[in-house]
Amino acid sequence: MSARQLDGKVIAVAGATGAAGRAVLRRLAADGATVIAAGSDARRLDGVMDATRAQVPGSRVSGQVIDLLDPQEVHDWADHLEAEHGHVDGVFHLVGGWRGSKTFFDSRIDDWDWLHDRVVRTLQHTSLAFQPALVRSAAGRYAMISATAAHKPTAGGAAYAAAKAASEAWTLSMADSFKKETTAADGVPTAAATILVIKALVTPEMRTEKPEAKFPGFTDTADLADTLAGLWDRPAAELNGQHLWLTAR
């Protein structure tokens, strides 16, 4: 069998049991990567892994039930993966969620608290835990999924927009660390932190359920997966600290 695009790559996927996670696991596995899926629900995690193995015979996929809000647990997970496989080449943060209100005045601080934990804190923990391994990788890649809301906040989406904006800022700081810590003597960096920007995601099931719907500006989960898998096709210098827009600006 000929070499596949991601043969030899070890990639961790946080938030693997959602719609994006299912598509990403399938694409990474099909391209030959060793994929470690992380989720908080064992049953859902088993389901997504079983589906991946059925769709991609011979795939190298495993799962880890983990609390991404526990920084020590995430650090231990990162250390274990690097020790087990010898390297970690990619980490994709797919943990999402949305909360909002009809008006700005109706914005609820407990929505912000929920989004801060789910969207921001989980990203902080995964990025801090895996940054050293990605620096040591020959081609480290970290990617988060952001939203147009971070760039054009709406009155009722203050909490969500702020959470995504905070996550972007944190990721850009990680990108700066890669620029400083992975640039070799020839001036070429080896690691990149990248932000993918979407309006919303659409799955094949959604299109089947609503065949008349246009889903304007939505990104197909398969296209998102293609973009993530293709991060190793481009030099780190072209990706590090960049926004990759998968919808109209």
Kinemage of the C-alpha trace (Angstrom):
@kinemage 1
@onewidth
@group {chain A} dominant
@subgroup {mainchain}
@vectorlist {calphas} color= white
{ca met a 1} P 0.000 0.000 0.000
{ca ser a 2} L 1.348 3.415 -0.936
{ca ala a 3} L 2.093 5.990 1.737
{ca arg a 4} L -0.824 8.140 2.750
{ca gln a 5} L -0.819 11.837 3.473
{ca leu a 6} L -0.675 11.566 7.264
{ca asp a 7} L 1.172 8.274 7.736
{ca gly a 8} L 3.297 8.535 10.876
{ca lys a 9} L 1.443 11.541 12.292
{ca val a 10} L 0.012 11.343 15.823
{ca ile a 11} L -2.957 13.680 16.258
{ca ala a 12} L -5.113 14.362 19.320
{ca val a 13} L -8.665 15.597 18.810
{ca ala a 14} L -10.387 17.320 21.733
{ca gly a 15} L -14.163 17.449 21.487
{ca ala a 16} L -14.192 14.449 19.174
{ca thr a 17} L -17.785 13.343 19.712
{ca gly a 18} L -19.484 16.306 18.057
{ca ala a 19} L -20.467 16.670 14.417
{ca ala a 20} L -17.095 18.147 13.481
{ca gly a 21} L -15.240 15.502 15.455
{ca arg a 22} L -16.866 12.621 13.611
{ca ala a 23} L -15.893 14.024 10.223
{ca val a 24} L -12.382 14.922 11.342
{ca leu a 25} L -11.677 11.510 12.870
{ca arg a 26} L -12.811 9.797 9.678
{ca arg a 27} L -10.643 12.003 7.449
{ca leu a 28} L -7.520 11.777 9.615
{ca ala a 29} L -7.836 8.007 9.922
{ca ala a 30} L -8.354 7.615 6.171
{ca asp a 31} L -5.159 9.577 5.588
{ca gly a 32} L -3.184 7.207 7.802
{ca ala a 33} L -2.819 9.184 11.027
{ca thr a 34} L -2.806 7.686 14.486
{ca val a 35} L -5.757 9.498 16.033
{ca ile a 36} L -6.559 9.871 19.715
{ca ala a 37} L -10.107 11.050 20.294
{ca ala a 38} L -10.957 12.802 23.558
{ca gly a 39} L -14.411 13.286 25.013
{ca ser a 40} L -16.203 13.471 28.345
{ca asp a 41} L -18.872 10.847 27.617
{ca ala a 42} L -17.630 7.253 27.339
{ca arg a 43} L -20.674 6.001 25.448
{ca arg a 44} L -20.519 8.737 22.823
{ca leu a 45} L -16.774 8.287 22.512
{ca asp a 46} L -17.151 4.548 21.938
{ca gly a 47} L -19.798 5.280 19.321
{ca val a 48} L -17.667 7.687 17.318
{ca met a 49} L -14.684 5.344 17.423
{ca asp a 50} L -16.786 2.375 16.319
{ca ala a 51} L -18.146 4.445 13.451
{ca thr a 52} L -14.660 5.505 12.395
{ca arg a 53} L -13.357 1.945 12.444
{ca ala a 54} L -16.335 0.772 10.392
{ca gln a 55} L -15.871 3.530 7.822
{ca val a 56} L -12.083 3.248 7.690
{ca pro a 57} L -11.026 -0.406 8.028
{ca gly a 58} L -7.625 -0.740 9.645
{ca ser a 59} L -7.760 2.751 11.090
{ca arg a 60} L -5.541 3.570 14.043
{ca val a 61} L -7.953 5.334 16.373
{ca ser a 62} L -8.243 5.211 20.145
{ca gly a 63} L -10.194 7.145 22.724
{ca gln a 64} L -9.622 8.888 26.012
{ca val a 65} L -12.351 9.926 28.425
{ca ile a 66} L -11.001 13.114 29.923
{ca asp a 67} L -12.137 16.191 31.795
{ca leu a 68} L -10.675 19.057 29.797
{ca leu a 69} L -11.439 21.401 32.700
{ca asp a 70} L -8.888 19.576 34.855
{ca pro a 71} L -5.493 21.006 33.873
{ca gln a 72} L -3.476 18.248 35.558
{ca glu a 73} L -5.516 15.567 33.818
{ca val a 74} L -4.911 17.218 30.442
{ca his a 75} L -1.176 17.604 31.126
{ca asp a 76} L -0.952 13.951 32.137
{ca trp a 77} L -2.760 12.981 28.947
{ca ala a 78} L -0.333 14.982 26.814
{ca asp a 79} L 2.688 13.482 28.576
{ca his a 80} L 1.281 9.977 28.208
{ca leu a 81} L 0.637 10.353 24.484
{ca glu a 82} L 4.132 11.625 23.786
{ca ala a 83} L 5.691 8.874 25.897
{ca glu a 84} L 3.568 6.185 24.229
{ca his a 85} L 4.014 7.299 20.621
{ca gly a 86} L 7.328 9.148 20.795
{ca his a 87} L 5.841 12.346 19.399
{ca val a 88} L 2.599 14.307 19.074
{ca asp a 89} L 2.228 16.153 15.787
{ca gly a 90} L -1.203 17.712 15.968
{ca val a 91} L -3.870 18.868 18.397
{ca phe a 92} L -7.278 20.002 17.180
{ca his a 93} L -9.585 21.827 19.590
{ca leu a 94} L -13.141 21.131 18.419
{ca val a 95} L -14.920 21.816 21.705
{ca gly a 96} L -17.861 24.085 20.956
{ca gly a 97} L -21.173 25.302 22.194
{ca trp a 98} L -23.349 28.391 21.897
{ca arg a 99} L -25.430 30.472 24.229
{ca gly a 100} L -26.981 33.841 23.587
{ca ser a 101} L -30.013 36.079 24.056
{ca lys a 102} L -32.475 38.134 22.043
{ca thr a 103} L -31.019 41.473 23.102
{ca phe a 104} L -27.832 42.804 24.654
{ca phe a 105} L -29.667 43.776 27.834
{ca asp a 106} L -30.900 40.198 28.195
{ca ser a 107} L -27.368 38.797 28.121
{ca arg a 108} L -26.801 36.458 31.041
{ca ile a 109} L -23.487 36.319 32.870
{ca asp a 110} L -24.030 32.634 33.581
{ca asp a 111} L -23.999 32.094 29.791
{ca trp a 112} L -20.572 33.730 29.791
{ca asp a 113} L -19.465 31.499 32.667
{ca trp a 114} L -20.583 28.391 30.766
{ca leu a 115} L -18.875 29.481 27.542
{ca his a 116} L -15.747 30.572 29.391
{ca asp a 117} L -15.345 27.074 30.805
{ca arg a 118} L -16.398 25.131 27.723
{ca val a 119} L -14.812 27.230 24.974
{ca val a 120} L -11.965 29.195 26.565
{ca arg a 121} L -10.752 27.137 29.502
{ca thr a 122} L -10.636 23.854 27.607
{ca leu a 123} L -8.577 25.525 24.888
{ca gln a 124} L -6.207 27.006 27.446
{ca his a 125} L -5.650 23.615 29.034
{ca thr a 126} L -5.044 21.723 25.781
{ca ser a 127} L -2.723 24.370 24.375
{ca leu a 128} L -0.626 24.628 27.528
{ca ala a 129} L -0.423 20.863 27.954
{ca phe a 130} L 0.568 20.045 24.382
{ca gln a 131} L 2.705 23.064 23.451
{ca pro a 132} L 6.005 21.463 24.505
{ca ala a 133} L 5.281 18.284 22.526
{ca leu a 134} L 4.317 20.282 19.452
{ca val a 135} L 7.560 22.262 19.752
{ca arg a 136} L 9.472 18.968 19.803
{ca ser a 137} L 7.547 17.569 16.832
{ca ala a 138} L 9.130 17.822 13.413
{ca ala a 139} L 5.881 19.411 12.173
{ca gly a 140} L 3.584 20.434 15.030
{ca arg a 141} L 0.132 21.799 14.282
{ca tyr a 142} L -2.475 23.235 16.674
{ca ala a 143} L -5.839 24.379 15.366
{ca met a 144} L -8.967 25.843 16.912
{ca ile a 145} L -12.384 26.473 15.388
{ca ser a 146} L -13.504 30.070 15.741
{ca ala a 147} L -16.525 31.909 14.396
{ca thr a 148} L -17.407 35.000 12.436
{ca ala a 149} L -19.086 36.212 15.632
{ca ala a 150} L -15.659 36.961 17.102
{ca his a 151} L -15.112 39.496 14.313
{ca lys a 152} L -18.668 40.825 13.987
{ca pro a 153} L -20.378 40.486 17.389
{ca thr a 154} L -24.135 40.821 17.531
{ca ala a 155} L -26.140 42.407 20.330
{ca gly a 156} L -27.465 39.103 21.632
{ca gly a 157} L -24.257 37.166 21.113
{ca ala a 158} L -21.948 39.077 23.435
{ca ala a 159} L -20.918 36.098 25.556
{ca tyr a 160} L -20.267 33.822 22.591
{ca ala a 161} L -18.359 36.457 20.613
{ca ala a 162} L -16.244 37.329 23.639
{ca ala a 163} L -15.422 33.667 24.300
{ca lys a 164} L -14.338 33.077 20.716
{ca ala a 165} L -12.326 36.306 20.660
{ca ala a 166} L -10.547 35.313 23.872
{ca ser a 167} L -9.772 31.878 22.421
{ca glu a 168} L -8.358 33.472 19.290
{ca ala a 169} L -6.108 35.779 21.312
{ca trp a 170} L -4.825 32.853 23.350
{ca thr a 171} L -4.106 30.852 20.202
{ca leu a 172} L -2.238 33.773 18.658
{ca ser a 173} L -0.049 33.897 21.755
{ca met a 174} L 0.677 30.211 21.247
{ca ala a 175} L 1.575 31.008 17.643
{ca asp a 176} L 4.075 33.589 18.859
{ca ser a 177} L 5.649 30.974 21.108
{ca phe a 178} L 6.073 28.668 18.111
{ca lys a 179} L 7.712 31.450 16.146
{ca lys a 180} L 10.216 31.978 18.953
{ca glu a 181} L 10.794 28.346 19.964
{ca thr a 182} L 10.639 26.308 16.746
{ca thr a 183} L 12.419 28.501 14.229
{ca ala a 184} L 15.643 26.771 13.226
{ca ala a 185} L 18.932 28.378 12.276
{ca asp a 186} L 17.710 28.597 8.685
{ca gly a 187} L 14.823 30.767 9.856
{ca val a 188} L 12.148 28.204 9.040
{ca pro a 189} L 9.678 27.394 11.857
{ca thr a 190} L 8.402 23.843 12.314
{ca ala a 191} L 5.192 24.375 14.319
{ca ala a 192} L 2.060 26.414 13.701
{ca ala a 193} L -1.061 27.447 15.592
{ca thr a 194} L -3.932 28.246 13.262
{ca ile a 195} L -7.469 29.603 13.594
{ca leu a 196} L -10.227 28.284 11.332
{ca val a 197} L -13.163 30.689 11.054
{ca ile a 198} L -16.673 29.497 10.250
{ca lys a 199} L -20.185 30.917 10.460
{ca ala a 200} L -21.714 27.570 11.436
{ca leu a 201} L -21.375 23.909 10.518
{ca val a 202} L -23.681 21.770 8.425
{ca thr a 203} L -23.657 17.971 8.345
{ca pro a 204} L -24.902 15.567 5.648
{ca glu a 205} L -27.717 14.613 8.003
{ca met a 206} L -28.838 18.247 8.241
{ca arg a 207} L -28.917 18.548 4.466
{ca thr a 208} L -30.902 15.318 4.194
{ca glu a 209} L -33.417 16.426 6.802
{ca lys a 210} L -33.903 19.797 5.119
{ca pro a 211} L -33.194 19.310 1.410
{ca glu a 212} L -34.780 22.656 0.581
{ca ala a 213} L -32.522 24.591 2.957
{ca lys a 214} L -29.572 26.522 1.520
{ca phe a 215} L -27.559 26.906 4.752
{ca pro a 216} L -25.961 30.128 3.448
{ca gly a 217} L -22.406 30.638 4.635
{ca phe a 218} L -22.338 27.346 6.527
{ca thr a 219} L -19.263 25.102 6.296
{ca asp a 220} L -19.712 21.414 5.566
{ca thr a 221} L -18.073 19.255 8.220
{ca ala a 222} L -16.263 17.366 5.444
{ca asp a 223} L -14.709 20.625 4.213
{ca leu a 224} L -13.606 21.466 7.727
{ca ala a 225} L -12.006 18.031 8.022
{ca asp a 226} L -10.253 18.478 4.670
{ca thr a 227} L -8.782 21.790 5.814
{ca leu a 228} L -7.497 20.330 9.074
{ca ala a 229} L -5.975 17.301 7.367
{ca gly a 230} L -4.320 19.616 4.857
{ca leu a 231} L -2.441 21.649 7.468
{ca trp a 232} L 0.622 19.473 6.912
{ca asp a 233} L 0.581 20.245 3.184
{ca arg a 234} L 1.616 23.825 3.868
{ca pro a 235} L 4.763 25.151 5.579
{ca ala a 236} L 4.393 26.206 9.189
{ca ala a 237} L 5.448 29.743 8.303
{ca glu a 238} L 2.373 30.114 6.063
{ca leu a 239} L -0.004 28.898 8.775
{ca asn a 240} L 1.337 30.129 12.084
{ca gly a 241} L -0.845 32.851 13.572
{ca gln a 242} L -3.139 32.887 10.546
{ca his a 243} L -6.925 32.926 10.187
{ca leu a 244} L -8.194 30.464 7.606
{ca trp a 245} L -11.659 31.658 6.596
{ca leu a 246} L -14.031 28.860 5.560
{ca thr a 247} L -16.896 31.293 4.985
{ca ala a 248} L -17.271 34.781 3.600
{ca arg a 249} L -15.654 37.513 5.669
